[in-house]
Structure formats: C-alpha cells, structure tokens
Amino acid sequence: MQISRREFLRILGMAGVAGMLPAGIQGCNSAADMYSFPGFGDIRLLHITDTHAQLMPVYYREPSLNLGFGEAFGRPPHLVGQAFLEYYKISAGSPFAYAYTSLDYVDAAQRFGKLGGFAHLKTLVDKMRGEFGREKTLLFDTGDTWQGSGTALWTKGTDMVDVCNLLGVDVMTGHWEFTYGAEVVRSNLERFKGDFVAQNVKVKEEALFDGVEAFDEMTGHAFRPYVMKELGGHRIAVIGQAFPYTPIANPQRFIPDWTFGINSMELQELVDKIRRDERPDAVILISHNGMDVDVKLAGEVNGIDVIFGGHTHDAVPRPFEVRNASGRTFVTNAGSNGKFLGVMDLELGNGTVRDYRYRLLPVFSNELGEDRNMKAMIDDIRKPYLDKLHQPLATTDSLLYRRGNFDGPFDKVICDALIARNDAQIALSPGFRWGTTLLPGQTVTMEHVLDQTCMTYPETYVRDMTGAQIGAILEDVADNLFNADPYYQQGGDMVRVGGMQYTINPSAVFGKRIENMRLSDGKPIDASAKYRVAGWATVGAQSPGEPVWESVAEYLKDVKTVEVNRSGSPVVKHAESNPGADFS
C-alpha cells in the first residue's frame, strides 16, 4: 500500500535532517525543498535521457548487477545497492534509496509509487525554468526518446516529437531514433521545434555523389554538429554526439548512407574551432556514448566543460569530475524512462565554468501534479490504442524487470515464450536495458509486453546452431560489456539465454570468459553438436518469424500466471566483493 503524502514528507525530512542525501540534494527536508531551491550562477541546464517513449509514470527497477573492472572498479556508475548508498550518503529506506537502487524494491515501490510520466515531468521542468528564468535555461534530451512503447512504434515516433515540443526540449541527439530509417528521421526532425546535433554522423562519400541530403556537403556532416545558444547574455556551444556504434548494434540497412563513430580527434578539432571562432562562455557535449565512454572521452578531449550523457541508463546523483590537459570536465548521466531530471546551474566567467551546483531529481509522480496541457496531449495520443494497450494477458506472481548485467525475470519470460512457440531447445534474447518493471500481483497487459519488445526489427527466428557458435555469441557480447577499453563497449547487457545456463568470469580475457555451458537438464553443451535455437532482433537480414510481442502475448495467454524461477541464472565468478554487485 502506498504511503500518504504526509508520510512521504516525514521520511524525506528525516533523510534531509540526517544529512544523508547526495551532494546537490543535501538540505532537502521536504518534497517542496527537493523541487524548489535557490538558483546559483548564471545559467541552468536541464537534462533528460533514455525516456524510451514512456509517456506514463512507470516502475523501473535499477540494477543489482552493474559490474566495473580496472579503472571502472568502484567508480560511478558501477555501484549498486548498499555500496551506492554509502558512496552518495543516502539513507536506506528513503525515497532516494528507492529511486536510485534496487534495495527492498517491491516494498519501496508499493510505498513510494511510480516515477516519471511526461505530464509530471512537464510540471517539474516548468518549475525549474520558472524559478531560474526561462531566458537563462536550456533543456537537453540525449536520445532514445522515440522508441520503447506501442504508441511510439505505431506513430513512428511522432508522438514523442510532439510531447518533447510541448515539454520544451531545446537540443537533442539520438540513437534508437535512427532505427526508424533515414526518411522518418528527417521527417520527424522537420516536426521537431528544437535543434538536433550530431558531430559524429556523416554521409558516405558515394552517397553524397548520389545526392543524399547532408547538413554540410563540404564536411559530410549529416546533421548540424553543434549549435550556439544565447542564455542571459552568455554564449553557450552545444555539440552533439550520437551513439557511435549505431550501424553495429542496430541494423545498418535502416541507415545505409550514414557513418558513425566516436571521432574523438574530430571532436577535439571542433571544440578548438568553436573556442577560437565563437568565443563561448561554456562548451557542452550532449552525448549518447554511455557513461564509461564519456569518462574516457573527457580525459582525451580538452575544452569541454560538461558532458550530459545517455545510453547506459545510469542514474548518477553527482557529476564525475575528469581532469584533462585544459582543466576539468564534468560527466553526468540522468538515468532512464523519465524517472529523473538533471538540473545543473553554472557560474561562468572568462570563457570557462567557475563553479556549479547539480541535482538529479527523481520525478515522483505522486508528489508532482500533472501539467494539464501535457496530460491532454498524452490522452489524445493514447486514446485510439487503449483497447489494445490494456488487453490483459496474464497475472504475475513474480517481480518482472529487465535491467542487470546478466539476466532479468522479464527476459526469462521472453526466452520461455521463444522456446515454447518455436519448439526450440535454447533461446537467445538481446540484453536491452529498456523495459519497464511489474510488481507481483499486477496484470500483465499488452502494453507491458510492448514496453519490453517494441522496435522496428522485432521478427523472430529459429535455426540450428552448434555449441561452438552459441559460445562464440556469448563471448562476443561479454567482451562488448567487459572490455577494459570503454571504446570497445557498445552498451547493453549480456544476451539473455533460455534453456541453458553458463558460468562467466567477467575479468578474464576475450575467449576465456564463458565456461560450463549446459542445457537446463544439466547436460553439457557439446561444441560440435547442433541445437535448435530461437531468438529475435537480428541485426543483419530481416528474420522470417512473427514479431516477438506476438510470441510473448500468446505465451502469456497460455500460462495465465507468471512465476519466474531464477535457478538457471548465469553463475558469475569473482564478483562477490565488487561494489557493482548485490547478490542479496
């Protein structure tokens, strides 16, 4: 049962009085304090990321496994559970502990309720702007906004363009946006009232010769690489960094004429040019690299003051300070699914950032009223689809979530559905980090299934694979996740498996991480034997099977009640003392 507003304020006040809130939230003795605070400095920059088209308030469980190794060991964002609370000095059992961690998740969710929702987010954004001065604020969206829900898929992202226009997004970059294909991207950006920036997306030379549209034919940039903004008499440069591995992590066939990449040397040249020619008071990078990549990039590229990041869904309450040859760069990440709004106030002077204040504000939907106009727009967007979205499929007796390095209960549901629908021995499902959470006792609706599976390449497949091929897939994804060099990490989590289990040593070298692969009956997987494997979301050629949401929906109708057995989860070696692991 959810607590009352009075009890919420009492618990929040106790945490604030105890001084147990993260830097930037210290001194919040009430919800009013949390959402209202004195402005600092000259400009205010607001940040959302990875909302994944979640228009309504949601439950979203943060990971209990987010392992970091090497330089990333014990460093944000690779902290979970109690280690996270201790690092940021957050009180256990507080609303902040619920928003930022997975600790006591079911009880906390029932007490404090859902987070996010664009109508509630609009109320908070307007408050942050109104208190500081609209002419001195910017709102950044660092991508993964147009994908992740049924309405976004069916409207090809235009629903999210419209709500972002009403929200007041000033500048954005992208990732999953590109999976709608170049034509839809161009069309949606014409509809978007803000600026889209991406210095690392270029049109291929042969495509330029064929007349493919580019923002600048001389440089080959497909989109504007940066934009200058005037805020209260200050000039701010905002550079865009789209997800650098889009044609690898997602089908290249959707964007055959564009190239992507980290492009750190070109980024340095651009920063130098902007500082020389534009004389900005601050240089900002809005990035969809992922937190670890942004931290490395901040150490290599000089002259960037702040990186507002996305992609890895990390809720980081305090910016990570990176020292480089020109001074320091602050790296932030604002979580996912509309749960948080990042608020950074900057004091400027002599072409640099002198000081800052930062808060990563949880969007508690029970504590923030709905903006009337945003609510009306969302109601209009959802109205034609409500019957389909609300279709009941089953009831869950288990907590269903996705986020975590190795597996999640909803991923097990997807894998079980693939096996059942395809008479397969093994199932493989991508380790996407998007997908909302359901509490025990909730009805699983079609909307919940679409939240886990909605994308433009949902087709399923079934094929024969050798044990060696299955092992190679696991090794490849593990290297993507745990490579010591962040530039070789593409984000996402381990591929989920069904019908089998394995042991993984994340700290081992490539080709040596995966051990002891066995079928669910305990029989070892033979490298030379063939197995019937089902899966979905192929990055190469389009698969021939039904959309995965149809597979999952039919499976749920058959089982009626979902109870997930976690006994087949991967065995993780040498992670017990890692602060990015909570096995409780």
Solvent accessible surface area in square Angstrom, and as a share of the most:
residue,aa,sasa,rsa
1,M,205,0.91
2,Q,81,0.36
3,I,40,0.21
4,S,67,0.43
5,R,131,0.48
6,R,202,0.74
7,E,53,0.24
8,F,4,0.02
9,L,55,0.27
10,R,127,0.46
11,I,16,0.08
12,L,0,0.00
13,G,11,0.11
14,M,112,0.50
15,A,3,0.03
16,G,7,0.06
17,V,122,0.70
18,A,67,0.52
19,G,32,0.31
20,M,76,0.34
21,L,0,0.00
22,P,0,0.00
23,A,40,0.31
24,G,28,0.27
25,I,1,0.00
26,Q,81,0.36
27,G,48,0.46
28,C,1,0.01
29,N,73,0.37
30,S,28,0.18
31,A,3,0.03
32,A,68,0.53
33,D,53,0.27
34,M,0,0.00
35,Y,8,0.03
36,S,47,0.30
37,F,24,0.10
38,P,120,0.75
39,G,49,0.47
40,F,45,0.19
41,G,39,0.37
42,D,40,0.21
43,I,0,0.00
44,R,1,0.00
45,L,0,0.00
46,L,0,0.00
47,H,0,0.00
48,I,1,0.01
49,T,3,0.02
50,D,0,0.00
51,T,1,0.00
52,H,2,0.01
53,A,0,0.00
54,Q,12,0.05
55,L,7,0.03
56,M,74,0.33
57,P,30,0.19
58,V,11,0.07
59,Y,20,0.08
60,Y,3,0.01
61,R,26,0.09
62,E,6,0.03
63,P,13,0.08
64,S,20,0.13
65,L,28,0.14
66,N,6,0.03
67,L,7,0.03
68,G,3,0.02
69,F,53,0.22
70,G,65,0.63
71,E,156,0.70
72,A,12,0.10
73,F,104,0.43
74,G,26,0.25
75,R,38,0.14
76,P,7,0.04
77,P,14,0.09
78,H,19,0.08
79,L,12,0.06
80,V,8,0.05
81,G,0,0.00
82,Q,95,0.42
83,A,30,0.23
84,F,14,0.06
85,L,2,0.01
86,E,116,0.52
87,Y,91,0.34
88,Y,3,0.01
89,K,123,0.52
90,I,4,0.02
91,S,28,0.18
92,A,72,0.56
93,G,42,0.41
94,S,2,0.01
95,P,0,0.00
96,F,0,0.00
97,A,5,0.04
98,Y,6,0.02
99,A,0,0.00
100,Y,7,0.03
101,T,2,0.01
102,S,9,0.06
103,L,41,0.20
104,D,114,0.59
105,Y,11,0.04
106,V,45,0.26
107,D,78,0.41
108,A,9,0.07
109,A,0,0.00
110,Q,68,0.30
111,R,66,0.24
112,F,4,0.02
113,G,0,0.00
114,K,74,0.31
115,L,2,0.01
116,G,0,0.00
117,G,2,0.02
118,F,1,0.00
119,A,5,0.04
120,H,16,0.07
121,L,1,0.00
122,K,26,0.11
123,T,40,0.23
124,L,0,0.00
125,V,0,0.00
126,D,60,0.31
127,K,72,0.30
128,M,0,0.00
129,R,12,0.04
130,G,60,0.58
131,E,79,0.35
132,F,20,0.08
133,G,15,0.15
134,R,122,0.45
135,E,110,0.49
136,K,60,0.25
137,T,0,0.00
138,L,6,0.03
139,L,0,0.00
140,F,0,0.00
141,D,0,0.00
142,T,0,0.00
143,G,0,0.00
144,D,3,0.01
145,T,0,0.00
146,W,2,0.01
147,Q,4,0.02
148,G,2,0.02
149,S,10,0.07
150,G,1,0.01
151,T,4,0.02
152,A,0,0.00
153,L,32,0.16
154,W,73,0.26
155,T,34,0.20
156,K,115,0.49
157,G,0,0.00
158,T,35,0.20
159,D,4,0.02
160,M,0,0.00
161,V,1,0.00
162,D,36,0.19
163,V,0,0.00
164,C,3,0.02
165,N,28,0.14
166,L,52,0.26
167,L,1,0.01
168,G,18,0.17
169,V,7,0.04
170,D,21,0.11
171,V,0,0.00
172,M,2,0.01
173,T,0,0.00
174,G,0,0.00
175,H,6,0.03
176,W,10,0.04
177,E,1,0.00
178,F,0,0.00
179,T,3,0.02
180,Y,24,0.09
181,G,11,0.10
182,A,33,0.26
183,E,150,0.67
184,V,26,0.15
185,V,1,0.00
186,R,49,0.18
187,S,64,0.41
188,N,2,0.01
189,L,31,0.15
190,E,151,0.68
191,R,121,0.44
192,F,14,0.06
193,K,170,0.72
194,G,22,0.21
195,D,33,0.17
196,F,19,0.08
197,V,0,0.00
198,A,0,0.00
199,Q,2,0.01
200,N,1,0.00
201,V,0,0.00
202,K,47,0.20
203,V,7,0.04
204,K,47,0.20
205,E,127,0.57
206,E,108,0.48
207,A,4,0.03
208,L,44,0.22
209,F,174,0.73
210,D,120,0.62
211,G,63,0.60
212,V,42,0.24
213,E,108,0.48
214,A,19,0.14
215,F,99,0.41
216,D,47,0.24
217,E,132,0.59
218,M,180,0.81
219,T,66,0.38
220,G,5,0.05
221,H,24,0.11
222,A,0,0.00
223,F,8,0.03
224,R,96,0.35
225,P,15,0.10
226,Y,40,0.15
227,V,15,0.09
228,M,45,0.20
229,K,45,0.19
230,E,109,0.49
231,L,7,0.03
232,G,43,0.41
233,G,71,0.68
234,H,43,0.19
235,R,77,0.28
236,I,0,0.00
237,A,0,0.00
238,V,0,0.00
239,I,0,0.00
240,G,0,0.00
241,Q,0,0.00
242,A,0,0.00
243,F,1,0.01
244,P,5,0.03
245,Y,36,0.14
246,T,2,0.01
247,P,27,0.17
248,I,104,0.53
249,A,36,0.28
250,N,3,0.01
251,P,2,0.01
252,Q,83,0.37
253,R,93,0.34
254,F,43,0.18
255,I,2,0.01
256,P,70,0.44
257,D,51,0.26
258,W,5,0.02
259,T,57,0.33
260,F,28,0.12
261,G,15,0.15
262,I,19,0.10
263,N,45,0.23
264,S,25,0.16
265,M,155,0.69
266,E,72,0.32
267,L,0,0.00
268,Q,38,0.17
269,E,112,0.50
270,L,23,0.12
271,V,1,0.00
272,D,70,0.37
273,K,95,0.40
274,I,1,0.01
275,R,61,0.22
276,R,141,0.52
277,D,79,0.41
278,E,43,0.19
279,R,180,0.66
280,P,5,0.03
281,D,33,0.17
282,A,0,0.00
283,V,0,0.00
284,I,0,0.00
285,L,0,0.00
286,I,0,0.00
287,S,0,0.00
288,H,0,0.00
289,N,4,0.02
290,G,1,0.01
291,M,1,0.00
292,D,15,0.08
293,V,4,0.03
294,D,0,0.00
295,V,12,0.07
296,K,59,0.25
297,L,0,0.00
298,A,0,0.00
299,G,37,0.35
300,E,83,0.37
301,V,2,0.01
302,N,44,0.22
303,G,15,0.14
304,I,2,0.01
305,D,13,0.07
306,V,0,0.00
307,I,0,0.00
308,F,0,0.00
309,G,0,0.00
310,G,0,0.00
311,H,19,0.08
312,T,19,0.11
313,H,5,0.02
314,D,9,0.04
315,A,9,0.07
316,V,2,0.01
317,P,1,0.00
318,R,76,0.28
319,P,11,0.07
320,F,45,0.19
321,E,72,0.32
322,V,15,0.09
323,R,165,0.60
324,N,24,0.12
325,A,96,0.75
326,S,74,0.47
327,G,29,0.28
328,R,78,0.28
329,T,0,0.00
330,F,3,0.01
331,V,0,0.00
332,T,0,0.00
333,N,0,0.00
334,A,2,0.01
335,G,0,0.00
336,S,1,0.01
337,N,0,0.00
338,G,4,0.04
339,K,1,0.01
340,F,3,0.01
341,L,0,0.00
342,G,0,0.00
343,V,2,0.01
344,M,0,0.00
345,D,3,0.01
346,L,0,0.00
347,E,59,0.27
348,L,10,0.05
349,G,13,0.12
350,N,141,0.73
351,G,26,0.25
352,T,61,0.35
353,V,13,0.08
354,R,137,0.50
355,D,48,0.25
356,Y,45,0.17
357,R,120,0.44
358,Y,7,0.03
359,R,38,0.14
360,L,0,0.00
361,L,0,0.00
362,P,0,0.00
363,V,0,0.00
364,F,1,0.00
365,S,13,0.08
366,N,76,0.39
367,E,21,0.09
368,L,13,0.06
369,G,51,0.49
370,E,82,0.37
371,D,29,0.15
372,R,206,0.75
373,N,101,0.52
374,M,0,0.00
375,K,84,0.36
376,A,53,0.41
377,M,60,0.27
378,I,5,0.03
379,D,66,0.34
380,D,102,0.53
381,I,25,0.13
382,R,24,0.09
383,K,147,0.62
384,P,100,0.63
385,Y,58,0.22
386,L,61,0.30
387,D,135,0.70
388,K,99,0.42
389,L,1,0.01
390,H,100,0.45
391,Q,64,0.29
392,P,96,0.60
393,L,12,0.06
394,A,9,0.07
395,T,53,0.31
396,T,0,0.00
397,D,80,0.41
398,S,18,0.12
399,L,33,0.16
400,L,1,0.00
401,Y,17,0.07
402,R,1,0.00
403,R,2,0.01
404,G,5,0.05
405,N,1,0.01
406,F,4,0.02
407,D,20,0.10
408,G,0,0.00
409,P,4,0.03
410,F,1,0.00
411,D,1,0.00
412,K,29,0.12
413,V,4,0.02
414,I,0,0.00
415,C,1,0.01
416,D,63,0.33
417,A,0,0.00
418,L,0,0.00
419,I,39,0.20
420,A,64,0.49
421,R,109,0.40
422,N,30,0.15
423,D,120,0.62
424,A,11,0.08
425,Q,84,0.38
426,I,0,0.00
427,A,0,0.00
428,L,9,0.04
429,S,0,0.00
430,P,29,0.18
431,G,8,0.07
432,F,31,0.13
433,R,18,0.06
434,W,5,0.02
435,G,3,0.03
436,T,5,0.03
437,T,6,0.04
438,L,0,0.00
439,L,11,0.05
440,P,50,0.32
441,G,55,0.53
442,Q,45,0.20
443,T,62,0.36
444,V,0,0.00
445,T,22,0.13
446,M,12,0.05
447,E,36,0.16
448,H,36,0.16
449,V,0,0.00
450,L,1,0.01
451,D,8,0.04
452,Q,0,0.00
453,T,0,0.00
454,C,1,0.00
455,M,2,0.01
456,T,41,0.24
457,Y,3,0.01
458,P,9,0.06
459,E,30,0.13
460,T,3,0.02
461,Y,22,0.08
462,V,55,0.32
463,R,106,0.39
464,D,92,0.47
465,M,15,0.07
466,T,29,0.17
467,G,0,0.00
468,A,58,0.45
469,Q,95,0.42
470,I,0,0.00
471,G,11,0.10
472,A,61,0.47
473,I,57,0.29
474,L,0,0.00
475,E,18,0.08
476,D,88,0.46
477,V,32,0.19
478,A,0,0.00
479,D,27,0.14
480,N,29,0.15
481,L,21,0.11
482,F,16,0.07
483,N,32,0.16
484,A,102,0.79
485,D,43,0.22
486,P,24,0.15
487,Y,35,0.13
488,Y,144,0.55
489,Q,33,0.15
490,Q,48,0.21
491,G,16,0.16
492,G,20,0.19
493,D,5,0.03
494,M,0,0.00
495,V,14,0.08
496,R,3,0.01
497,V,15,0.08
498,G,8,0.08
499,G,20,0.19
500,M,8,0.03
501,Q,54,0.24
502,Y,3,0.01
503,T,14,0.08
504,I,0,0.00
505,N,23,0.12
506,P,2,0.01
507,S,67,0.43
508,A,21,0.16
509,V,106,0.61
510,F,125,0.52
511,G,41,0.39
512,K,141,0.60
513,R,12,0.04
514,I,24,0.12
515,E,67,0.30
516,N,85,0.44
517,M,33,0.15
518,R,84,0.31
519,L,24,0.12
520,S,95,0.61
521,D,114,0.59
522,G,35,0.34
523,K,130,0.55
524,P,77,0.49
525,I,17,0.09
526,D,74,0.38
527,A,62,0.48
528,S,93,0.60
529,A,36,0.28
530,K,143,0.61
531,Y,16,0.06
532,R,97,0.35
533,V,0,0.00
534,A,0,0.00
535,G,0,0.00
536,W,7,0.03
537,A,10,0.07
538,T,27,0.16
539,V,58,0.33
540,G,52,0.50
541,A,88,0.68
542,Q,115,0.51
543,S,8,0.05
544,P,128,0.81
545,G,27,0.26
546,E,52,0.24
547,P,36,0.23
548,V,0,0.00
549,W,33,0.12
550,E,76,0.34
551,S,0,0.00
552,V,0,0.00
553,A,6,0.05
554,E,62,0.28
555,Y,40,0.15
556,L,1,0.01
557,K,77,0.33
558,D,108,0.56
559,V,57,0.33
560,K,136,0.58
561,T,69,0.40
562,V,8,0.05
563,E,137,0.61
564,V,27,0.15
565,N,108,0.55
566,R,94,0.34
567,S,91,0.59
568,G,27,0.26
569,S,27,0.17
570,P,17,0.11
571,V,80,0.46
572,V,18,0.10
573,K,66,0.28
574,H,120,0.54
575,A,0,0.00
576,E,130,0.58
577,S,104,0.67
578,N,7,0.03
579,P,30,0.19
580,G,0,0.00
581,A,16,0.13
582,D,31,0.16
583,F,115,0.48
584,S,134,0.86
